[in-house]
């Protein structure tokens, strides 16, 4: 998070130095010095984030300080842009525009000067904290991955995966092409029971009789080929006296030993494609029915190993969740039959809170074990998943901390949406782009990069696919409740967003950069309504309530999503000043018209008015060259005129063909980036 915001601010400082070279004469050195110090800190942030994740509180504060100072600089630059924009109209005399610009730059210079010493102090304090520059012996070890404390559930009967178990056993010992070496992958989010299931299969009588050599190897994230090879060789041969340290020697010896054996090798907890690709040359494929099992959180790992033998584990259903919880909480035969109706109802609520995640259910069940049954209801109300469920959450945290920094921002953004929300991937990706999460310096479309990010989250089982589109891309998906809790927790930890809901009515908007309103929220802030509160630094405002504050005044806003707000019949006058706005989601609101001032939003990339009552599109909208995605409703006229220069427009949906297009499509404006065009009431093709 801190690294991303610093990167964004460095870009803005660079642009400022280029674009305002003449006017910056008085403060140019200060701006350059701040840019240098920020650049130095950017190189330290990845090491600092790792130390913070290991529980180093001093480093945690250092990262927070860096983030805060970067926010201050970004606020100063963005406010400067707003002030300049307010006097750029043609009717404003040139002398006045210059005067305002000089004053605005003076304010910017004062703001940067005020935080210059703070930046210097933060930068110099890195040495005292032992924070190293990227590439200088920075450990990649995740403390949560080294020896994760996982409840010992191996001796428990598996619940909910009986069918999967039988299918995997059949894939190992039966089925077509049984003699060719086969790689079977068990895929699922951390805590879903992959290792437990694999061990049950590994020790199954049918399996032990089929294979004459079996070996189990835990790979984990910190994969070291030589030590893994040595351990694997010891497992299969029983020879623990070999002192060879040469990889190739081990590969040769391992291959020769296994060549005439029917072997089963389990590679547990494989995090990426590299370990199997590196090790597989030591696994003979001589057509004798040998097998390899991989457990992994990544679907890509399984597909690359053997696309035909990937088993994705589902989350447990309500019945299986309840059964597993009671088995661990009561430890008696026939738990369902020996449980009172009242206790079963409470247990069902508790199991539902775990969202079908076996590890979470087992942790909770053991928390309840030997507790008086009368206390179960209290546990259901007061359970703190970041204390009582620490062991379970650590497993989920390990997946989160393994994400690159840009993906961590994407994952945290999922916390903006309500519980059990069905995500529309298309709109989410466009919001990510508007937020600046995608790297604008990379080649290719930002949308393609955003889609790859979502796909990676799906491959890591951090989002669950609900539906894919005709081209295989994710169309809709959901987020597991525990993973959403994790996103919320990390968002709070990183000052990423402020959620206003029934449980959180006391709000502090001073530093909020993203504000989310969930259903039935009433703000209690000095008896003010939200529409009367100025939130000076907010970049995103997402409303999921049926009513929306109509007097919103957020000058630095980049994302505004007001979907389903029935009371929104017109846009606030202040909208024309939101020149940083990039995403405007107004679908299914009561909106009746778009103002002509919509054309002031020259950075607008996405506008969605599907399901509104808007019938006329102001011509000024088509003058916004930054537009990438336009989604109208089925009543709107007119579409873009032939003179419109919409070179970035990729999506134009639900337009009615005007009379000017009657002679055919050559009269379309310049739409060289267009990928999707949806036309309704088309007289053109009648």
KELUM-179243 format. One line per 2 residues: number of its first residue (from 1); for each residue z, x, y of C-alpha. Coordinates in pm, 1 decimal. Last residue first. Layout:
% residues N
NUM = Z,X,Y  ...
% end
This chain:
% residues 686
686 = -4091.9,-3369.8,-263.3  -4028.8,-2995.8,-247.9
684 = -3971.8,-2952.9,125.4  -3800.8,-3287.3,168.1
682 = -3490.5,-3118.5,24.6  -3189.6,-3346.1,46.3
680 = -2982.8,-3047.6,-77.9  -3057.9,-2674.4,-73.1
678 = -2843.5,-2405.0,-237.3  -2940.4,-2046.1,-161.6
676 = -2759.1,-1765.8,-344.5  -2852.2,-1395.8,-334.5
674 = -2956.6,-1347.0,29.8  -2956.5,-985.8,149.8
672 = -3304.8,-1002.1,312.2  -3230.1,-1326.5,491.5
670 = -3446.7,-1300.4,803.1  -3489.1,-1663.8,903.5
668 = -3667.3,-1918.3,683.8  -4001.1,-2028.5,822.1
666 = -4184.1,-1873.4,526.1  -4003.1,-2136.1,311.2
664 = -4246.8,-2419.0,371.4  -4431.3,-2631.0,626.4
662 = -4142.2,-2877.7,660.7  -3901.5,-2603.1,766.7
660 = -3885.4,-2720.9,1127.8  -3800.6,-3070.2,1003.3
658 = -3462.4,-2945.5,879.8  -3374.0,-2870.4,515.5
656 = -3016.8,-2982.1,445.9  -2791.3,-2691.8,356.7
654 = -2548.4,-2685.6,66.9  -2484.0,-2315.4,21.5
652 = -2599.4,-2003.6,199.6  -2466.9,-1693.9,24.0
650 = -2570.3,-1331.8,80.5  -2598.4,-1317.5,460.9
648 = -2594.3,-958.3,585.8  -2936.9,-963.3,758.1
646 = -2869.7,-1292.2,934.0  -3098.5,-1238.6,1233.7
644 = -3158.9,-1601.0,1330.3  -3503.7,-1664.5,1481.3
642 = -3612.3,-1893.5,1197.9  -3320.5,-2127.5,1283.6
640 = -3017.3,-2141.9,1053.9  -2945.3,-2484.3,907.6
638 = -2909.7,-2792.3,1126.2  -2747.8,-3010.9,1020.8
636 = -2452.0,-3064.1,789.8  -2386.4,-3369.6,570.8
634 = -2354.1,-3222.1,221.3  -2091.2,-2966.7,315.5
632 = -2143.2,-2607.8,430.4  -2061.5,-2281.5,251.9
630 = -2163.5,-1972.6,446.7  -2111.9,-1625.0,297.9
628 = -2201.6,-1288.1,450.7  -2191.0,-1353.1,825.3
626 = -2164.6,-1028.2,1028.5  -2473.1,-1120.1,1234.6
624 = -2296.6,-1411.4,1403.6  -2572.3,-1586.5,1602.3
622 = -2607.1,-1855.8,1337.4  -2265.5,-1990.9,1431.9
620 = -2374.0,-2025.1,1797.8  -2616.4,-2302.0,1700.2
618 = -2325.1,-2535.6,1639.5  -2342.6,-2702.5,1296.6
616 = -2336.4,-3080.0,1308.8  -2200.7,-3312.9,1042.1
614 = -1843.0,-3189.8,988.6  -1639.4,-3436.4,783.2
612 = -1494.3,-3172.0,549.6  -1548.8,-3129.9,173.8
610 = -1715.4,-2789.4,204.0  -1633.9,-2619.1,535.3
608 = -1624.9,-2258.7,410.9  -1687.6,-1970.9,653.8
606 = -1709.7,-1610.6,540.9  -1792.2,-1286.3,724.8
604 = -1667.6,-1352.9,1079.1  -1669.6,-1033.2,1287.7
602 = -1854.1,-1193.2,1581.0  -1602.7,-1474.4,1613.0
600 = -1714.9,-1581.6,1960.3  -1985.9,-1796.2,1798.5
598 = -1719.2,-2041.5,1686.6  -1697.8,-2122.8,2059.4
596 = -1949.5,-2402.0,2000.9  -1668.3,-2592.4,1833.5
594 = -1694.1,-2702.3,1469.5  -1652.9,-3073.8,1412.8
592 = -1475.8,-3338.3,1208.4  -1212.3,-3135.1,1020.0
590 = -994.7,-3348.2,789.9  -955.2,-3054.4,551.9
588 = -1123.3,-3031.1,212.3  -1260.4,-2681.8,276.9
586 = -1149.6,-2498.8,591.7  -1149.8,-2134.8,480.4
584 = -1226.1,-1897.2,767.2  -1251.2,-1531.0,662.4
582 = -1332.3,-1243.7,896.4  -1121.3,-1311.6,1204.9
580 = -1079.7,-1002.6,1425.7  -1206.9,-1193.9,1731.1
578 = -927.6,-1450.1,1714.2  -975.4,-1543.7,2080.8
576 = -1213.7,-1829.9,2003.5  -955.3,-1978.9,1767.5
574 = -707.2,-2037.2,2049.0  -865.8,-2374.6,2124.8
572 = -733.0,-2500.5,1794.3  -979.0,-2635.3,1537.3
570 = -1025.5,-3008.3,1501.7  -929.0,-3275.7,1249.9
568 = -659.0,-3079.8,1065.3  -419.3,-3348.8,940.8
566 = -560.1,-3345.5,588.7  -485.0,-2978.7,522.4
564 = -657.1,-2933.8,184.3  -770.5,-2574.9,256.1
562 = -626.9,-2403.6,564.1  -719.2,-2041.3,493.5
560 = -729.1,-1806.3,793.3  -792.7,-1437.4,718.0
558 = -834.0,-1161.1,979.1  -579.4,-1275.5,1241.6
556 = -496.9,-1040.3,1528.5  -461.0,-1309.0,1798.9
554 = -234.1,-1544.3,1596.9  -166.8,-1852.6,1803.4
552 = -149.5,-2159.7,1577.3  -136.4,-2492.2,1758.9
550 = -252.6,-2706.7,1466.1  39.0,-2642.8,1231.3
548 = -100.4,-2757.3,895.0  -20.3,-3060.0,685.8
546 = -96.4,-3106.6,315.5  63.5,-2768.6,247.1
544 = -115.8,-2472.0,91.5  -162.4,-2278.2,415.7
542 = -271.2,-1916.5,422.2  -234.9,-1709.8,738.8
540 = -349.6,-1349.2,725.0  -330.7,-1064.5,978.5
538 = 2.9,-1147.2,1144.2  106.9,-905.9,1418.9
536 = 205.7,-1132.5,1707.3  345.1,-1434.9,1522.8
534 = 381.9,-1678.8,1812.3  589.6,-1980.5,1711.0
532 = 500.9,-2320.0,1857.1  283.1,-2427.5,1562.6
530 = 559.8,-2324.9,1323.5  793.8,-2582.8,1469.0
528 = 1100.3,-2447.8,1641.3  1463.8,-2534.5,1570.1
526 = 1568.2,-2171.2,1621.1  1366.6,-2081.5,1314.4
524 = 1394.5,-2347.6,1048.7  1043.9,-2393.5,912.3
522 = 982.2,-2692.0,691.4  782.1,-2638.2,375.7
520 = 674.4,-2928.0,158.6  408.1,-2727.2,-24.8
518 = 361.4,-2355.7,37.0  299.7,-2179.7,366.2
516 = 189.0,-1815.7,341.8  226.7,-1565.6,624.3
514 = 72.5,-1218.7,607.3  155.8,-942.8,851.4
512 = 513.8,-1050.9,921.1  701.8,-808.6,1145.4
510 = 863.7,-1057.7,1384.2  821.9,-1367.7,1167.4
508 = 1176.0,-1392.0,1036.0  1212.6,-1707.7,828.4
506 = 1500.2,-1926.4,714.4  1313.7,-2188.9,511.0
504 = 1285.4,-1998.2,185.1  1354.4,-2217.2,-118.8
502 = 1134.7,-2502.7,0.0  853.7,-2259.8,83.7
500 = 758.0,-1995.9,338.0  625.1,-1677.3,179.8
498 = 616.8,-1366.6,398.5  374.0,-1092.6,298.5
496 = 329.6,-720.8,233.0  662.3,-590.1,358.2
494 = 638.0,-340.6,66.9  947.7,-455.5,-125.6
492 = 868.7,-818.8,-44.0  517.4,-783.5,-184.0
490 = 655.0,-598.3,-487.4  885.8,-889.4,-570.1
488 = 611.5,-1145.6,-514.3  366.2,-959.0,-737.5
486 = 632.7,-925.2,-1008.8  710.7,-1295.1,-988.3
484 = 336.1,-1361.2,-1021.8  335.5,-1143.2,-1331.8
482 = 625.0,-1344.1,-1468.0  441.6,-1669.0,-1395.3
480 = 119.1,-1555.4,-1564.3  -172.9,-1559.3,-1324.1
478 = -466.3,-1797.5,-1364.1  -841.4,-1763.0,-1366.3
476 = -1163.3,-1921.9,-1244.5  -1517.6,-1785.5,-1214.0
474 = -1492.8,-1440.3,-1372.4  -1836.8,-1284.9,-1412.6
472 = -2026.4,-1324.6,-1739.0  -2358.4,-1422.0,-1579.2
470 = -2319.7,-1792.7,-1666.5  -1973.1,-1798.4,-1509.0
468 = -1647.2,-1722.8,-1687.9  -1353.5,-1959.5,-1724.5
466 = -979.0,-1932.0,-1761.5  -931.1,-1558.0,-1756.9
464 = -571.7,-1439.2,-1748.2  -470.0,-1192.0,-1479.6
462 = -268.4,-874.9,-1534.0  -421.4,-838.3,-1880.8
460 = -541.7,-484.7,-1799.4  -900.5,-598.6,-1855.8
458 = -837.3,-889.0,-1618.1  -708.1,-658.8,-1344.6
456 = -1014.0,-441.3,-1402.5  -1242.1,-743.1,-1372.6
454 = -1079.3,-833.5,-1042.6  -1142.3,-482.2,-910.4
452 = -1501.0,-481.8,-1037.7  -1562.4,-810.2,-856.2
450 = -1428.4,-659.4,-534.5  -1664.1,-361.8,-571.8
448 = -1960.2,-592.5,-631.0  -1863.0,-801.5,-328.6
446 = -1844.3,-489.6,-112.7  -2210.3,-429.5,-196.5
444 = -2326.8,-81.9,-285.3  -2233.5,265.4,-169.6
442 = -1872.8,332.9,-84.3  -1768.2,382.1,277.7
440 = -1651.9,22.0,321.1  -1382.4,74.1,56.6
438 = -1251.6,-269.0,-41.3  -900.4,-383.3,54.6
436 = -1010.5,-456.0,413.7  -840.8,-796.2,434.7
434 = -1180.6,-963.1,476.8  -1298.0,-800.6,152.7
432 = -991.4,-922.9,-36.1  -1046.9,-1269.4,114.4
430 = -1404.9,-1269.9,-13.6  -1283.5,-1176.0,-360.7
428 = -1034.2,-1462.9,-355.8  -1303.7,-1712.9,-252.6
426 = -1528.7,-1623.3,-546.2  -1249.5,-1593.2,-801.9
424 = -1134.7,-1952.0,-763.0  -774.5,-1920.3,-871.4
422 = -600.4,-2196.6,-1060.9  -249.1,-2203.5,-917.1
420 = 34.6,-2222.5,-1168.3  280.4,-2108.6,-897.2
418 = 139.8,-2116.7,-546.6  -88.4,-1845.1,-404.0
416 = 8.6,-1559.5,-177.4  154.2,-1362.1,-469.1
414 = -201.8,-1289.3,-584.6  -227.8,-1053.3,-285.8
412 = 10.4,-818.3,-465.6  -258.2,-756.8,-730.2
410 = -526.4,-669.9,-475.3  -287.3,-436.5,-292.5
408 = -197.2,-267.3,-622.4  -568.2,-236.0,-696.9
406 = -619.3,-17.6,-388.4  -325.8,202.6,-490.0
404 = -464.2,270.0,-838.0  -279.9,64.0,-1101.9
402 = -39.3,238.2,-1343.5  254.7,118.2,-1137.3
400 = 160.8,-241.6,-1218.5  130.7,-190.8,-1593.5
398 = 466.9,-9.7,-1600.7  617.4,-287.8,-1392.5
396 = 539.2,-537.1,-1667.6  733.2,-330.3,-1920.4
394 = 1008.7,-279.4,-1667.4  1021.8,-655.3,-1618.6
392 = 1127.7,-709.0,-1979.5  1401.8,-448.5,-1967.1
390 = 1523.7,-574.0,-1630.8  1557.2,-937.0,-1735.7
388 = 1921.4,-966.2,-1635.6  1864.3,-772.7,-1313.2
386 = 1515.6,-833.9,-1173.1  1479.3,-1158.5,-1361.8
384 = 1783.8,-1304.7,-1193.2  1883.6,-1608.9,-1399.3
382 = 2077.7,-1857.7,-1187.2  1957.2,-2204.4,-1283.2
380 = 1870.8,-2146.7,-1648.6  2180.1,-1931.0,-1689.9
378 = 2393.4,-2217.2,-1561.8  2233.0,-2451.7,-1811.0
376 = 2308.9,-2204.6,-2090.4  2676.4,-2183.0,-1998.2
374 = 2781.7,-2487.8,-2204.0  2638.1,-2317.9,-2510.3
372 = 2905.0,-2051.5,-2484.4  2737.9,-1710.5,-2480.4
370 = 2719.8,-1547.9,-2825.3  2346.2,-1477.1,-2783.7
368 = 2218.0,-1600.3,-2446.9  2113.0,-1253.7,-2327.7
366 = 1964.4,-1194.6,-2669.0  1746.1,-1500.0,-2627.2
364 = 1646.5,-1387.6,-2277.4  1529.0,-1048.2,-2398.6
362 = 1350.0,-1212.9,-2693.4  1177.5,-1464.0,-2466.7
360 = 1068.7,-1196.1,-2220.0  928.1,-988.5,-2504.3
358 = 746.5,-1288.0,-2647.7  568.6,-1386.3,-2322.7
356 = 493.9,-1759.7,-2341.8  570.5,-1830.1,-1977.2
354 = 925.9,-1701.0,-1988.6  1049.9,-1990.8,-1773.2
352 = 924.7,-2227.0,-2042.3  1170.4,-2072.2,-2286.1
350 = 1455.7,-2148.8,-2049.1  1339.6,-2505.9,-2000.7
348 = 1303.8,-2555.2,-2377.5  1647.1,-2401.5,-2431.7
346 = 1799.7,-2658.3,-2195.5  1631.9,-2940.5,-2386.6
344 = 1733.1,-2790.4,-2722.1  2094.5,-2770.5,-2608.5
342 = 2095.8,-3141.0,-2524.7  1918.6,-3240.1,-2846.4
340 = 2167.8,-3043.7,-3054.3  2047.5,-2746.1,-3256.2
338 = 2072.8,-2709.3,-3633.1  1724.4,-2843.1,-3707.5
336 = 1553.7,-2623.5,-3450.0  1750.6,-2316.8,-3559.4
334 = 1667.6,-2354.2,-3925.7  1886.7,-2060.9,-4033.0
332 = 2122.8,-1918.5,-3769.5  2084.7,-1635.2,-3518.4
330 = 2154.8,-1864.9,-3220.4  1994.4,-1688.2,-2922.3
328 = 1732.0,-1481.0,-3100.5  1604.9,-1753.8,-3329.5
326 = 1649.9,-2008.6,-3049.9  1417.5,-1817.7,-2818.8
324 = 1152.9,-1763.9,-3086.9  1145.1,-2133.8,-3179.7
322 = 1129.6,-2245.4,-2818.3  840.5,-2010.2,-2744.7
320 = 656.8,-2119.1,-3061.0  681.6,-2487.6,-2963.2
318 = 583.3,-2433.8,-2600.4  282.8,-2214.2,-2679.7
316 = 293.8,-1837.0,-2706.2  61.6,-1626.9,-2491.5
314 = -265.0,-1541.2,-2660.5  -337.5,-1212.3,-2838.7
312 = -687.3,-1073.8,-2791.8  -821.0,-943.7,-3124.9
310 = -1114.5,-703.8,-3093.4  -1312.0,-625.3,-3408.4
308 = -1680.7,-661.0,-3320.7  -1673.2,-449.3,-3002.0
306 = -1544.4,-144.2,-3185.9  -1387.4,141.9,-2985.5
304 = -1561.5,56.5,-2659.1  -1462.9,-308.6,-2686.3
302 = -1100.4,-229.9,-2763.1  -1057.9,10.8,-2473.2
300 = -1234.7,-229.1,-2236.0  -991.1,-507.4,-2326.1
298 = -709.3,-296.8,-2185.1  -344.0,-358.9,-2274.6
296 = -381.3,-162.0,-2593.4  -292.7,-152.0,-2961.3
294 = -545.6,38.9,-3171.9  -577.6,10.9,-3550.1
292 = -799.5,255.2,-3741.5  -949.6,190.4,-4085.5
290 = -1082.9,366.5,-4396.3  -1307.3,171.9,-4634.1
288 = -1474.5,463.0,-4815.4  -1794.1,484.6,-4610.9
286 = -1761.4,846.1,-4499.5  -1639.8,790.5,-4143.6
284 = -1394.4,1079.6,-4108.2  -1133.8,1057.1,-3829.4
282 = -1102.7,1397.0,-3654.7  -1402.3,1320.4,-3433.2
280 = -1213.8,1008.8,-3325.1  -949.2,1195.7,-3127.3
278 = -1115.1,1244.5,-2787.8  -1286.6,904.9,-2775.1
276 = -964.0,746.5,-2895.4  -753.3,917.0,-2627.4
274 = -1004.7,872.5,-2338.5  -1069.9,498.5,-2343.0
272 = -756.0,399.9,-2155.5  -391.6,303.7,-2201.3
270 = -346.5,333.0,-2577.5  -5.4,194.6,-2674.8
268 = -16.7,249.0,-3052.7  -284.5,444.1,-3237.0
266 = -245.5,326.5,-3596.6  -424.9,522.5,-3868.8
264 = -510.2,368.2,-4207.5  -663.7,604.1,-4461.0
262 = -871.1,582.8,-4775.9  -868.0,956.0,-4851.8
260 = -1152.0,1195.4,-4939.2  -1225.5,1309.2,-4584.0
258 = -868.3,1275.1,-4460.0  -759.5,1633.2,-4535.0
256 = -1090.4,1783.4,-4427.6  -1089.2,1591.5,-4098.5
254 = -731.7,1690.5,-4018.9  -797.1,2059.1,-4090.7
252 = -1108.4,2065.0,-3873.6  -951.4,1871.5,-3585.0
250 = -639.6,2088.2,-3603.5  -843.8,2408.4,-3583.7
248 = -1043.3,2265.8,-3293.5  -728.2,2192.6,-3097.6
246 = -579.6,2543.4,-3130.1  -201.6,2568.9,-3114.0
244 = -137.2,2657.8,-3482.1  231.2,2664.2,-3578.7
242 = 203.7,2472.1,-3907.3  549.8,2423.3,-4052.1
240 = 569.6,2043.5,-4036.9  334.4,1978.1,-4328.1
238 = 379.2,1613.2,-4432.9  1.5,1588.3,-4452.8
236 = -65.4,1257.3,-4273.4  226.8,1262.0,-4030.6
234 = 217.6,1637.6,-3965.2  -152.5,1619.3,-3879.7
232 = -85.9,1327.2,-3645.2  193.2,1520.3,-3471.8
230 = -26.9,1823.6,-3420.7  -316.0,1612.7,-3296.2
228 = -90.1,1431.4,-3050.0  56.8,1761.3,-2924.7
226 = -290.0,1912.6,-2876.2  -442.8,1605.1,-2714.7
224 = -175.6,1539.9,-2448.4  -174.0,1170.9,-2351.7
222 = 84.0,1074.2,-2092.6  1.0,703.3,-2090.4
220 = 133.0,614.3,-2431.8  -12.0,751.6,-2761.1
218 = 228.7,631.4,-3029.0  107.7,745.2,-3371.4
216 = 147.2,566.3,-3702.9  7.2,716.2,-4022.9
214 = -110.2,570.8,-4353.1  -270.9,741.2,-4652.6
212 = -338.6,567.6,-4986.5  -462.9,248.3,-4824.1
210 = -511.0,-78.1,-5016.5  -161.1,-115.5,-5162.4
208 = 8.3,-64.5,-4824.9  -219.5,-324.8,-4667.5
206 = -154.9,-601.5,-4918.9  216.7,-527.1,-4905.6
204 = 231.5,-561.6,-4525.0  397.1,-263.2,-4358.3
202 = 111.5,-186.0,-4116.7  54.1,-557.6,-4054.8
200 = 414.0,-614.8,-3950.7  396.9,-295.4,-3748.3
198 = 81.4,-411.2,-3567.0  243.0,-745.4,-3484.1
196 = 545.9,-576.8,-3331.9  326.9,-333.5,-3140.9
194 = 111.8,-609.7,-2990.7  405.7,-840.1,-2911.6
192 = 315.9,-979.9,-2570.9  549.9,-746.8,-2385.7
190 = 274.6,-563.0,-2201.4  -38.7,-774.6,-2169.6
188 = -269.1,-810.8,-2467.5  -519.3,-644.5,-2699.7
186 = -501.5,-566.9,-3071.9  -797.6,-344.3,-3158.4
184 = -944.8,-298.0,-3507.5  -1156.4,12.3,-3562.4
182 = -1366.0,5.8,-3879.7  -1484.3,289.1,-4098.0
180 = -1769.1,161.2,-4312.1  -1668.0,50.1,-4661.8
178 = -1582.6,-307.3,-4572.9  -1926.8,-385.3,-4438.7
176 = -1851.2,-757.4,-4459.3  -1491.8,-887.4,-4491.5
174 = -1185.1,-755.8,-4668.1  -910.1,-491.0,-4634.8
172 = -868.8,-427.8,-4261.5  -1046.4,-732.5,-4119.2
170 = -855.3,-948.6,-4365.2  -527.5,-802.3,-4240.3
168 = -640.1,-875.0,-3883.0  -719.8,-1238.3,-3963.6
166 = -389.4,-1285.3,-4145.8  -187.1,-1148.5,-3854.5
164 = -381.5,-1346.7,-3597.4  -304.2,-1667.0,-3789.8
162 = 67.1,-1579.5,-3808.7  80.4,-1488.4,-3440.1
160 = 305.0,-1766.9,-3306.7  637.4,-1627.1,-3419.6
158 = 683.1,-1286.9,-3580.3  976.9,-1267.1,-3816.5
156 = 1242.7,-1038.4,-3675.5  1294.7,-689.0,-3814.1
154 = 1064.7,-539.1,-3552.7  1250.6,-708.3,-3271.4
152 = 1435.1,-403.3,-3150.9  1442.9,-473.5,-2780.5
150 = 1224.3,-236.3,-2581.6  1376.1,27.8,-2358.8
148 = 1073.8,217.5,-2231.7  1093.2,588.7,-2312.9
146 = 841.6,769.5,-2097.2  653.1,470.5,-1960.6
144 = 902.3,340.4,-1706.0  946.3,682.9,-1555.0
142 = 570.8,707.3,-1491.3  449.7,1062.2,-1534.7
140 = 165.2,1167.9,-1314.2  346.4,1475.6,-1195.6
138 = 211.4,1631.5,-878.1  142.8,2000.3,-931.6
136 = -25.6,2040.4,-592.8  -326.1,1807.4,-618.4
134 = -210.0,1561.6,-354.7  27.9,1737.3,-118.2
132 = 385.6,1758.0,-230.2  692.8,1559.1,-134.3
130 = 1004.1,1770.6,-186.6  1211.9,1550.2,43.2
128 = 1278.0,1831.7,290.1  906.3,1909.3,299.8
126 = 818.9,1545.9,383.4  1049.1,1552.7,686.2
124 = 780.6,1725.3,894.9  541.4,1429.9,879.0
122 = 811.3,1174.9,959.6  927.5,1378.1,1259.7
120 = 572.7,1423.6,1390.9  499.5,1053.1,1351.8
118 = 814.0,958.5,1539.8  721.1,1205.6,1811.2
116 = 383.7,1035.9,1860.5  528.7,682.7,1854.5
114 = 572.7,636.6,2228.5  255.5,834.0,2306.2
112 = 52.4,592.9,2094.7  189.2,290.6,2281.6
110 = 147.9,459.7,2620.1  -211.7,550.1,2540.4
108 = -287.9,196.2,2429.4  -139.1,58.2,2749.0
106 = -351.0,300.8,2952.3  -653.5,201.1,2747.7
104 = -591.8,-163.1,2836.6  -558.9,-75.9,3204.5
102 = -884.0,121.8,3198.3  -1063.3,-156.7,3012.7
100 = -937.3,-419.3,3255.3  -1068.0,-216.3,3548.9
98 = -1404.2,-158.2,3381.9  -1448.9,-529.4,3305.5
96 = -1345.5,-616.2,3660.5  -1599.9,-378.9,3811.6
94 = -1869.6,-526.8,3588.6  -1809.6,-879.4,3712.7
92 = -1723.2,-1138.2,3442.1  -2009.5,-1388.4,3401.3
90 = -2155.6,-1192.8,3111.6  -1842.1,-1233.7,2897.5
88 = -1678.3,-904.9,2796.3  -1348.4,-977.3,2967.7
86 = -1143.9,-1122.2,2679.2  -1302.6,-878.1,2434.9
84 = -1134.3,-583.4,2602.3  -788.6,-736.2,2560.8
82 = -857.6,-822.3,2195.4  -979.5,-468.1,2119.0
80 = -664.2,-321.2,2274.8  -452.3,-554.7,2063.1
78 = -630.2,-422.8,1753.7  -564.7,-60.9,1853.6
76 = -194.6,-116.4,1930.3  -138.5,-321.8,1614.8
74 = -306.7,-53.1,1403.4  -82.4,211.5,1557.2
72 = 232.3,8.9,1492.7  125.3,-67.9,1134.4
70 = 73.4,303.0,1068.1  423.9,369.0,1203.2
68 = 569.5,105.0,971.8  385.9,230.0,663.2
66 = 494.4,587.8,721.1  855.3,475.4,770.3
64 = 844.8,266.8,449.2  710.5,565.7,257.3
62 = 995.2,779.0,394.8  1249.1,507.4,306.1
60 = 1130.3,505.7,-56.0  1142.4,885.5,-50.3
58 = 1510.4,868.3,37.2  1565.8,599.1,-227.7
56 = 1419.7,802.5,-515.3  1403.1,537.0,-789.5
54 = 1120.1,669.0,-1004.0  879.8,437.0,-820.3
52 = 967.6,612.5,-495.7  882.9,949.9,-648.9
50 = 543.6,815.2,-758.4  480.7,663.6,-414.2
48 = 569.1,994.9,-248.9  321.7,1183.5,-468.4
46 = 50.2,936.3,-370.9  155.2,947.2,-6.9
44 = 134.1,1318.6,55.9  -237.4,1345.3,135.0
42 = -210.4,1045.2,365.1  70.6,1220.5,551.1
40 = -161.5,1501.1,658.0  -423.4,1254.3,779.8
38 = -157.4,1067.2,973.5  -53.6,1390.7,1142.6
36 = -412.1,1474.3,1237.7  -484.9,1121.6,1368.1
34 = -168.6,1127.4,1580.9  -280.1,1458.5,1729.2
32 = -628.6,1322.4,1802.3  -486.0,1014.2,1976.5
30 = -250.6,1232.8,2184.1  -533.5,1466.2,2278.6
28 = -754.2,1172.5,2383.3  -489.0,1015.5,2605.9
26 = -615.6,1088.2,2956.6  -980.7,1132.0,2868.5
24 = -987.7,817.5,2655.5  -1224.4,628.6,2888.5
22 = -1520.1,858.6,2824.3  -1472.7,895.8,2446.1
20 = -1416.4,524.9,2388.9  -1659.0,468.5,2101.6
18 = -1613.3,800.8,1923.7  -1235.7,845.7,1956.8
16 = -1181.2,475.9,1882.8  -1394.6,488.6,1569.8
14 = -1190.3,781.8,1439.9  -864.9,603.1,1522.2
12 = -988.8,293.9,1338.2  -1083.0,495.5,1031.3
10 = -744.5,669.0,1032.6  -578.8,326.5,1060.6
8 = -755.9,200.5,747.7  -662.6,509.7,546.6
6 = -301.1,477.2,661.8  -301.6,109.7,556.2
4 = -434.9,198.0,211.8  -194.2,486.0,155.9
2 = 103.6,268.4,252.8  0.0,0.0,0.0
% end
